[in-house]
Amino acid sequence: MAADRQSTTVQAAGGGGELLQRVPVTAKWTYSSAFVCLVVANTMVFAFCAAALAACRRRSAVVPVMVGDLVALALLFSAVGAAAQFGLLGERGNAHVRWAKVCDVYGRFCERAMAAVAVSLIAAFADLVLLMLNILTIHKASSYY
């Protein structure tokens, strides 16, 4: 996602509808706050998971790591949701506020962005499953069960 960028040329129209000239335009992931949020959230979750792998060697750190993992999952799911909504808005547009479809112009950019959102969603669900398995394992090993 962080390398996603596409340049193209579009025809600009004047006030009367006549074509004035062809204008080069570029789409970057940094132009959308939702995509920036997705990249930052993925980076933060990666850094947390790397630190958690080192911290889980101590038994006393297991519960704080699980709480941190829950917070990281909430951040990741919210970022994926925001990026997915922005991607759908780019694909379908919004006729009520006269926002045009941009994926018709930036096809490759939209395909890569939606692939990044899909991979992030799959990773978030995998992290959720791993966290649930970890919680079940600790619960079964506890003296309360």
Buried (B, 14 or more C-beta within 10 A) or exposed (E): BBEBBBEBEEEEEEEEEEEEEEEEEEBBBEEBEBBBBBBEBBEBBEEBBEEBEEBBEEEEBBEEBBEBBEEBBEBBBEBBBBBBEBBBBBBEBEEEEEEEBBBEBBEEBBBBBBEBBEEBBEBBBEBBEEBEEBBEEEEEEEEEE
